[in-house]
Structure formats: structure tokens, C-alpha cells
Amino acid sequence: MHKRYKTLKEIPPRNYEGYIWYSDKDKPEIVNGSLPKEPEKVFPVEGMLYDKEEKISLMIRHTDELHIDEFDLKRLENDAECKEESYYAHRLGDVSKLKLKQIWQPKKDPVNEDWEYLSMKALVFVGFEK
């Protein structure tokens, strides 16, 4: 379903749109193109990056350790139902909304005679709405 990275340096260079919020800043840094050089002695608290051409989304979060998950939407969209939603952005300058794609996958419910229902497999960033 996805890859995991342990550091920002492991992330392949691509043409990203998104943001990274570093621990020493009061607002996120907008990314438009390649990733910025990681500052010393700080760490990313959160981030969302998307390469539109390759349909690769990265979700970055820090919960006592850094988690970087890469999602290949070309594969996910073939395996599941998708629904795109927009959410208001805060502290992102000209960006009015974040676009996120809900990835839903059918599952069987053993309690209800194996009837299928949709379960959210992932929520991934797919760019800005300006």
C-alpha cells in the first residue's frame, strides 16, 4: 500500500506541492518544487507533500519519532473507491484549502453474514486549492 521513510533525506527528489512545519517555527513552510534543505537542530512536526505528475503523496508527522508515509495514488485508486474533499487551511498564506483524497476499501462484516461495507483505508494529501 505504501512506503515508509525515517528521515527527510530518504525522500526521493520530485516536484512537490505542499508544506512542512518545523519545530522552531510558528507556521508551516510552503513547498513548491524540490524539498528545502532541512534546518539543523530542528525536526518536522508535520507535513503534507504531493507530486501531481507521479501521483505520489507524502504524509509527515512527528509523535515522539518521525513518521513519513508515501502513498502511490496510481495503485490506491485501482484498488479502492476514492472521494476528494477540501478542508480549510490555517497559516498557509495564499492557500485557502487543502485537498485530501479519501481512499475507501470494501470489507466483509462477519457479524452481519459477511455483508460488505466500505472502510477508510487512507486519507492522503493531493494538493492545494488556491
Secondary structure, 3 states (H helix, E strand, C coil): CEEEECCHHHCCCCCEEEEEEECCCCCCEEEEECCCCCCCCCCEEEEEEEECCCCEEEEEEECCCEEEEEEEHHHHHHHCEEEEEEEECCCCCCCCEEEEEEEEEEEEEHHHCCEEEEEEEEEEEEEEEC
